[in-house]
């Protein structure tokens, strides 16, 4: 649904409320949608997909009321590109004095590099078939559970003192 007024109207009519909802700050009406959610007692996760979205969120009157920041990295980035983009966005978010938790997440080619960075930096992350269809070795993921197992293995390895992913 692209009409921000329609979205906020629907939020105000909900009879069953979620604990939180993601608001993508690059979308028209994000500020109003966040306000409608917060007015209903629904926590807001700030979805930031690029530098322009970070800038809009940093100017938001709802910024400090958010539950957390979700940094979404796009498909098409290689490992180095994922690291560069993640660092730029994390630097911008943290330079604002942000103390909210950050969930670092990628799609397609950026999914596994983002997960490795998040694990090494102690950030929250997520993985699923909606994000990536292949295991870290490039083979097709037969199901969601296989992605979760691979992610848990990467996270466990990054918790060891000799694990090395520069963030």
Secondary structure as the mmCIF struct_conf table of DSSP 4:
data_model
#
loop_
_struct_conf.conf_type_id
_struct_conf.id
_struct_conf.beg_label_comp_id
_struct_conf.beg_label_asym_id
_struct_conf.beg_label_seq_id
_struct_conf.end_label_comp_id
_struct_conf.end_label_asym_id
_struct_conf.end_label_seq_id
HELX_RH_AL_P HELX_RH_AL_P1 UNK A 4 UNK A 13
BEND BEND1 UNK A 15 UNK A 16
BEND BEND2 UNK A 19 UNK A 19
STRN STRN1 UNK A 20 UNK A 24
TURN_TY1_P TURN_TY1_P1 UNK A 25 UNK A 26
BEND BEND3 UNK A 27 UNK A 27
TURN_TY1_P TURN_TY1_P2 UNK A 28 UNK A 29
HELX_RH_AL_P HELX_RH_AL_P2 UNK A 30 UNK A 39
TURN_TY1_P TURN_TY1_P3 UNK A 40 UNK A 41
STRN STRN2 UNK A 43 UNK A 48
BEND BEND4 UNK A 50 UNK A 50
HELX_RH_AL_P HELX_RH_AL_P3 UNK A 51 UNK A 58
TURN_TY1_P TURN_TY1_P4 UNK A 59 UNK A 59
TURN_TY1_P TURN_TY1_P5 UNK A 61 UNK A 62
HELX_RH_3T_P HELX_RH_3T_P1 UNK A 63 UNK A 65
BEND BEND5 UNK A 67 UNK A 67
STRN STRN3 UNK A 68 UNK A 73
HELX_LH_PP_P HELX_LH_PP_P1 UNK A 74 UNK A 74
TURN_TY1_P TURN_TY1_P6 UNK A 75 UNK A 76
HELX_RH_AL_P HELX_RH_AL_P4 UNK A 79 UNK A 95
TURN_TY1_P TURN_TY1_P7 UNK A 96 UNK A 97
BEND BEND6 UNK A 100 UNK A 100
STRN STRN4 UNK A 101 UNK A 106
HELX_RH_3T_P HELX_RH_3T_P2 UNK A 108 UNK A 110
HELX_RH_AL_P HELX_RH_AL_P5 UNK A 111 UNK A 121
TURN_TY1_P TURN_TY1_P8 UNK A 122 UNK A 122
STRN STRN5 UNK A 124 UNK A 124
TURN_TY1_P TURN_TY1_P9 UNK A 129 UNK A 131
BEND BEND7 UNK A 133 UNK A 133
STRN STRN6 UNK A 134 UNK A 134
TURN_TY1_P TURN_TY1_P10 UNK A 136 UNK A 137
BEND BEND8 UNK A 138 UNK A 138
HELX_LH_PP_P HELX_LH_PP_P2 UNK A 139 UNK A 139
STRN STRN7 UNK A 140 UNK A 140
HELX_LH_PP_P HELX_LH_PP_P3 UNK A 141 UNK A 141
BEND BEND9 UNK A 142 UNK A 143
HELX_RH_AL_P HELX_RH_AL_P6 UNK A 144 UNK A 158
TURN_TY1_P TURN_TY1_P11 UNK A 159 UNK A 159
BEND BEND10 UNK A 160 UNK A 160
TURN_TY1_P TURN_TY1_P12 UNK A 161 UNK A 162
#
